[in-house]
């Protein structure tokens, strides 16, 4: 899907869809009508931090590069598709899990009640489980801190918006964790927290930024707990120890994050290029650039105005929901359609006509069976997530190694060494995750602050990501339109 979406982006770019040819093809920045980076200070009132309408009319609206616009629209499809698909397809296990959680909490029963698989029996006999009230305590503390922060500081964010974050986050977290449990990839809630605050607080980028951060934190905490305890379940780690470790790590990380920001300002901003493309240490802050662009388009510009600028975007919510229903219906009824309609009426197989029987057998062998084998291995929500990895943050080198590992574990080892795969796959995955964290710490301490500082390790693995045109043309002035021409829409 990532390759296919790249082809679609190329077609949209070279056909100048939504002024795509005036901007770089794969940038996560926001641009003005002259193709320069959008300067939001030109349209903001310095006193109220809201949009000055007269200044905005003089400066014009912000624009997305086509890859960023494609990813935004793809997220709209992904949200509604995932919610509809997961809730319809997995309704019974979700209902069982929710009812079991409520009943087990009220009756103080084990959360393992009703599960008799080998992993559950081993965990239940070895370790005490995490009580539900532990999660409730973490939720109450986080909710209170969020409300207090919004009320006590000049965030321009009303307290009731935290209730909205909680409600929407709770609904979307369910399909997120279901998909995460299947394939270790989930639904990023960032885009929905770009859209909703832009509707509630149009022309006010600060509330949009606050709710974007809080909504992202809700997703990360809920998904993080789920992921960690899943690993603990399969790796046979004490759930309570994992819970304590997760909470402790989050608390420590808050202080570390603030310290890292100070370190970045002290060591990587000597020439005032931090978070810019020409920073000599490559501290380009890709995610921060994306947040800045979304805050401009959905917060300052407003979601309704964004949808007027790109009128196809809101329809993608409906398209995703309809696609989800269609996919579930196809999974449910196509096998019946094959038997009831194709076999009996179209081919007439089984009615004594040898020629029709042969045609039906050829149809099964050449078309139906190969398609069924492919679709049996395809999870549509996971496939859709592959289309969302664009918009200037990473290139293909960041995904290639994952493809190799996925093929090795999910195809080769799972088929050839099934027993080994079932016993060690999750443990190896957990080890790789820890290894990335430890290696990142070692590399930072040695090559950023230690004996290896300023060392130039020139080898293919370090240089290949900067050797191609995708790196050289990132966020530059490469466009299909001759410089000097401007985009203009009627009324601006």
C-alpha positions in Angstrom: 0.0 0.0 0.0 2.9 2.4 0.6 4.2 1.8 -2.9 0.7 2.1 -4.4 0.0 5.3 -2.4 3.3 6.7 -3.7 2.2 6.1 -7.3 -1.1 7.9 -6.5 0.8 10.9 -5.0 2.9 11.1 -8.1 -0.1 11.2 -10.3 -1.8 13.8 -8.2 1.4 15.9 -8.3 2.0 15.8 -12.0 -1.7 16.6 -12.7 -1.5 19.6 -10.3 -4.3 18.4 -8.0 -5.0 21.0 -5.4 -2.1 23.2 -6.6 0.3 20.3 -5.9 2.8 21.4 -8.7 3.5 24.7 -6.9 5.1 23.0 -3.9 7.5 20.2 -3.1 5.9 16.8 -3.6 6.7 15.3 -0.2 6.9 17.9 2.5 5.3 18.2 5.9 5.5 22.0 5.9 2.8 24.6 5.4 3.2 27.0 2.5 1.9 30.4 1.6 0.8 31.6 -1.9 4.4 32.4 -2.9 5.5 28.8 -2.0 7.4 30.1 1.1 7.0 28.5 4.5 3.8 29.9 6.0 4.6 32.7 8.5 1.7 32.4 11.0 2.9 35.5 12.9 1.7 37.6 10.0 -2.0 36.7 10.7 -2.0 36.3 14.5 -3.0 39.0 17.0 -0.1 39.1 19.4 -2.4 39.9 22.3 -5.1 37.2 21.9 -3.2 34.6 19.8 -6.2 34.5 17.5 -6.3 35.2 13.8 -6.6 38.8 12.6 -9.1 38.6 9.7 -7.8 41.6 7.9 -4.2 40.4 8.1 -5.3 36.9 7.0 -7.1 38.3 4.0 -4.0 40.2 3.0 -1.6 37.2 3.4 -3.8 34.4 2.2 -4.5 30.8 3.4 -1.9 28.1 4.1 -1.4 25.1 1.7 -0.4 21.5 2.1 2.1 19.7 -0.1 0.4 16.9 -2.0 1.9 14.1 0.1 0.8 15.8 3.3 -2.7 16.3 1.9 -2.9 12.7 0.8 -1.8 11.5 4.2 -4.4 13.7 5.9 -7.2 12.4 3.7 -5.9 8.9 4.1 -6.2 9.3 7.9 -9.8 10.4 7.5 -10.5 7.2 5.6 -8.5 5.1 8.0 -10.3 6.4 11.1 -13.9 5.6 10.0 -12.9 2.4 8.2 -11.1 1.1 11.2 -13.9 2.0 13.7 -16.6 0.5 11.5 -14.6 -2.6 10.4 -13.3 -3.4 13.9 -16.6 -2.8 15.7 -18.7 -4.8 13.2 -16.2 -7.7 12.6 -15.1 -8.1 16.2 -18.4 -7.1 17.9 -18.8 -10.3 19.8 -15.3 -10.5 21.4 -15.4 -6.7 22.1 -18.7 -7.1 23.8 -17.4 -10.1 25.8 -14.3 -8.1 26.8 -16.3 -5.0 27.9 -19.0 -7.0 29.8 -16.3 -9.1 31.4 -14.4 -6.1 32.5 -17.4 -4.5 34.1 -18.6 -7.7 35.7 -15.2 -8.8 36.9 -14.6 -5.3 38.4 -18.0 -5.3 40.2 -17.7 -8.8 41.4 -13.9 -8.6 42.1 -13.2 -11.6 39.9 -10.0 -12.3 37.9 -9.6 -10.6 34.6 -8.6 -14.0 33.3 -12.1 -15.4 33.9 -13.4 -17.1 30.8 -10.0 -17.6 29.2 -8.5 -21.1 29.2 -5.6 -20.9 26.7 -2.1 -22.1 27.7 -0.6 -18.6 28.2 -3.4 -17.5 30.5 -3.2 -20.6 32.6 0.5 -20.1 33.0 0.2 -16.4 33.9 -2.7 -17.0 36.3 -0.9 -19.6 38.2 2.4 -17.7 38.4 1.7 -14.0 39.0 -1.0 -11.8 40.5 -2.8 -9.6 38.0 -3.1 -5.9 37.8 -6.2 -4.7 39.7 -8.7 -2.6 37.7 -8.5 0.2 40.3 -4.8 0.8 39.5 -5.9 1.8 36.0 -8.7 3.9 37.5 -6.2 5.7 39.7 -3.9 6.5 36.8 -6.9 7.8 34.8 -8.2 10.0 37.6 -4.8 11.5 38.2 -4.1 12.2 34.6 -7.6 13.7 34.1 -7.3 16.0 37.1 -3.8 17.2 36.0 -5.0 17.9 32.5 -8.0 19.9 33.7 -5.9 21.8 36.2 -3.3 22.7 33.6 -5.9 24.0 31.1 -7.6 26.1 33.8 -4.6 27.4 35.7 -2.5 28.5 32.7 -3.5 30.8 29.8 -4.1 27.9 27.4 -7.4 29.3 26.0 -8.6 25.7 26.4 -11.9 25.1 28.4 -12.0 22.3 30.9 -14.9 20.5 29.1 -12.6 19.8 26.1 -10.8 17.3 28.3 -14.0 15.4 28.6 -14.2 15.4 24.8 -10.6 14.1 24.6 -11.5 11.3 27.0 -14.7 10.3 25.2 -13.3 10.4 21.6 -10.1 8.8 22.7 -11.9 5.9 24.5 -13.9 5.1 21.4 -10.9 5.2 19.0 -8.6 3.4 21.3 -10.6 0.2 21.0 -9.9 -0.3 17.3 -6.4 1.0 17.9 -5.5 -1.7 20.4 -7.3 -4.4 18.4 -5.2 -3.6 15.3 -2.1 -3.1 17.5 -2.6 -6.6 19.0 -2.8 -8.2 15.6 0.1 -6.5 13.8 1.9 -4.1 16.1 0.6 -1.1 14.2 -2.1 1.2 15.4 -4.2 4.2 14.5 -2.5 7.5 15.1 -5.1 9.9 16.7 -3.2 13.0 15.8 -5.3 13.9 12.8 -8.6 13.7 14.6 -7.1 16.1 17.2 -6.3 18.4 14.4 -9.8 18.4 13.0 -12.0 18.6 16.1 -10.3 21.6 17.9 -10.3 23.4 14.6 -14.2 23.1 14.6 -14.6 24.0 18.3 -12.1 26.8 18.3 -11.6 28.2 14.8 -8.9 30.8 14.4 -7.3 29.8 17.7 -4.2 27.7 17.2 -3.3 27.4 20.9 -6.3 25.2 22.0 -5.7 23.1 18.9 -2.1 22.5 19.9 -3.0 21.7 23.6 -5.7 19.2 22.6 -3.4 17.7 20.0 -0.8 17.0 22.6 -3.3 15.7 25.2 -5.1 13.5 22.6 -1.8 12.1 21.5 -0.8 11.4 25.1 -4.2 9.6 25.7 -3.5 7.3 22.8 0.1 6.7 23.7 -0.7 5.9 27.3 -3.6 3.6 26.6 -1.8 1.8 23.7 1.4 1.7 25.7 -0.2 -0.1 28.6 -1.9 -2.5 26.2 1.3 -3.2 24.3 3.5 -3.7 27.4 1.1 -6.0 29.1 0.6 -8.0 25.9 4.4 -8.5 25.8 4.4 -9.4 29.5 1.6 -12.0 28.9 3.5 -13.8 26.2 7.0 -13.3 27.6 5.7 -14.5 31.1 6.7 -11.3 33.0 4.9 -10.2 36.2 2.1 -7.9 35.1 2.3 -5.7 38.2 6.0 -5.2 37.8 5.4 -4.2 34.1 2.7 -1.8 35.2 5.0 -0.2 37.8 7.8 0.0 35.3 5.6 1.6 32.7 4.2 4.3 35.1 7.7 5.0 36.6 9.2 5.3 33.1 6.5 7.8 32.1 7.2 9.9 35.2 10.9 9.8 34.6 10.4 10.5 30.9 8.6 13.8 31.6 11.7 15.2 33.3 14.1 13.6 30.7 12.1 15.2 27.9 12.4 18.6 29.3 16.1 18.1 29.9 16.6 16.9 26.4 14.9 20.0 25.0 17.4 22.1 27.0 20.3 20.0 25.8 19.1 20.5 22.2 18.9 24.2 22.6 22.4 24.3 24.2 24.3 22.0 21.8 22.4 22.0 18.5 21.3 25.6 18.1 24.6 27.4 18.0 23.8 28.9 14.6 20.0 29.3 15.3 19.1 26.6 12.8 17.5 24.1 15.3 14.5 22.4 13.6 15.4 23.8 10.2 16.5 21.8 7.2 20.0 23.1 7.1 20.9 22.3 10.7 24.4 20.8 10.7 23.5 18.1 13.3 20.4 17.1 11.2 18.1 18.1 14.1 15.3 19.0 11.7 12.4 18.2 14.1 10.3 16.4 11.5 7.4 15.7 13.9 7.5 19.3 15.2 7.3 20.6 11.6 4.2 18.4 11.1 2.6 19.7 14.3 3.3 23.3 13.3 1.8 22.8 9.9 -1.3 21.2 11.2 -1.7 23.9 13.9 -1.7 26.5 11.2 -4.1 24.8 8.8 -6.6 23.4 11.3 -6.1 25.7 14.2 -5.4 29.2 12.9 -7.1 28.6 9.5 -9.9 26.6 11.0 -11.2 23.1 10.0 -14.3 24.5 8.2 -12.1 26.8 6.1 -9.7 23.9 5.5 -12.6 21.9 4.1 -13.5 24.8 1.8 -10.0 25.0 0.5 -9.9 21.2 0.0 -13.6 20.2 -0.4 -13.0 16.5 -1.0 -11.5 16.0 2.5 -14.7 15.7 4.6 -16.2 13.2 2.2 -13.4 10.8 3.0 -14.9 10.2 6.4 -18.0 8.8 4.7 -15.9 6.9 2.2 -14.0 5.1 4.9 -17.2 4.1 6.8 -18.8 2.8 3.6 -15.6 0.9 2.7 -15.5 -0.7 6.1 -19.1 -1.9 5.8 -18.5 -3.1 2.2 -15.4 -5.1 3.3 -17.2 -6.8 6.2 -20.1 -7.6 3.8 -17.7 -9.0 1.2 -16.0 -11.2 3.8 -19.3 -12.5 5.1 -21.4 -12.9 1.9 -18.9 -13.5 -1.0 -18.4 -17.2 -0.1 -22.1 -17.7 0.0 -22.5 -15.8 -3.3 -19.9 -18.1 -4.8 -21.9 -21.2 -3.8 -25.4 -20.0 -4.3 -25.1 -17.8 -7.4 -21.9 -18.5 -9.3 -21.9 -22.3 -8.9 -25.6 -22.9 -9.4 -26.7 -20.2 -11.7 -23.8 -18.8 -13.7 -21.8 -22.0 -14.3 -24.5 -24.5 -13.6 -21.9 -26.8 -12.0 -23.2 -30.0 -10.5 -26.1 -30.2 -12.9 -24.7 -32.9 -15.0 -23.1 -30.7 -17.6 -19.4 -31.7 -17.8 -18.4 -28.6 -19.8 -19.9 -26.3 -17.1 -18.3 -28.3 -14.3 -14.9 -27.8 -16.1 -15.5 -24.1 -16.5 -16.4 -23.7 -12.8 -13.3 -25.8 -11.7 -11.1 -23.6 -13.9 -12.7 -20.4 -12.4 -11.9 -21.7 -8.9 -8.3 -22.7 -9.7 -7.3 -19.7 -11.7 -9.2 -16.8 -10.1 -11.1 -17.6 -6.9 -8.6 -19.7 -5.0 -5.5 -17.4 -5.6 -7.6 -14.3 -4.7 -8.9 -16.0 -1.6 -5.3 -16.9 -0.5 -4.2 -13.3 -0.9 -7.2 -11.8 0.9 -6.8 -14.4 3.7 -3.4 -12.9 4.5 -4.6 -9.3 4.2 -6.0 -7.2 7.1 -7.5 -4.2 5.4 -6.9 -1.8 8.3 -3.3 -2.8 8.5 -2.9 -2.4 4.7 -4.4 1.1 4.8 -2.0 2.1 7.5 0.8 1.5 5.0 -0.5 4.3 2.8 -0.1 6.9 5.7 3.7 6.8 5.9 4.5 9.8 3.7 4.5 13.6 4.2 8.3 14.1 4.5 9.2 12.5 7.8 11.1 9.5 6.6 12.2 7.8 3.4 12.0 4.2 2.4 15.2 3.2 4.3 13.3 3.5 7.5 10.8 0.8 6.4 13.0 -1.6 4.5 14.5 -3.4 7.5 11.0 -3.9 9.0 10.0 -5.6 5.8 12.9 -8.0 6.0 12.1 -8.8 9.6 8.4 -9.2 9.0 9.1 -11.7 6.1 11.6 -13.6 8.2 9.3 -14.0 11.2 5.8 -14.0 9.8 6.5 -16.0 6.6 9.6 -18.1 6.8 10.0 -19.0 10.5 6.2 -19.2 11.1 5.9 -21.8 8.3 9.2 -23.7 8.7 9.8 -23.6 12.4 6.3 -23.1 13.8 7.1 -24.4 17.4 10.1 -22.1 17.7 8.1 -19.1 16.3 5.3 -19.7 18.8 7.7 -19.9 21.7 10.2 -17.1 20.9 8.7 -14.6 18.4 7.3 -12.2 21.0 10.4 -12.5 23.2 12.6 -11.7 20.2 10.4 -8.7 19.3 10.6 -7.4 22.9 14.4 -7.9 22.8 14.7 -5.9 19.6 12.6 -3.1 21.1 14.8 -2.9 24.2 17.9 -3.2 22.0 16.9 -0.1 20.0 16.4 1.9 23.2 19.7 0.8 24.6 21.7 1.3 21.4 20.1 4.8 21.0 21.3 5.7 24.5 24.8 4.4 23.8 25.1 6.1 20.4 24.0 9.4 21.9 26.3 9.3 24.8 29.4 8.2 22.8 29.0 10.0 19.5 27.2 13.2 20.7 28.9 13.9 24.0 31.7 11.3 24.4 34.9 10.2 22.8 33.2 9.8 19.4 32.0 13.4 19.2 32.5 14.9 15.7 33.6 11.5 14.4 32.8 11.0 10.7 31.9 7.3 10.1 31.7 7.3 6.3 30.2 4.0 5.2 27.3 3.0 3.1 24.9 2.5 6.0 25.3 6.1 7.1 25.4 7.7 3.7 22.7 5.9 1.7 19.8 7.8 3.2 21.2 11.1 2.0 22.4 9.9 -1.4 19.1 10.0 -3.3 16.9 12.7 -4.7 14.3 12.2 -1.9 16.8 13.7 0.6 18.2 16.4 -1.8 14.8 17.7 -2.8 13.3 17.6 0.7 11.4 20.9 1.5 13.3 22.8 -1.2 11.9 24.9 -4.0 11.5 22.0 -6.5 8.1 22.4 -8.2 6.7 21.8 -11.7 5.7 25.5 -12.0 8.1 28.2 -13.2 9.1 30.4 -10.3 7.5 33.7 -10.1 4.0 32.4 -10.8 1.6 32.5 -7.9 -1.4 30.4 -6.8 -4.6 32.4 -6.5 -8.1 31.6 -5.8 -11.1 33.8 -6.3 -12.0 35.9 -3.3 -8.4 36.1 -2.0 
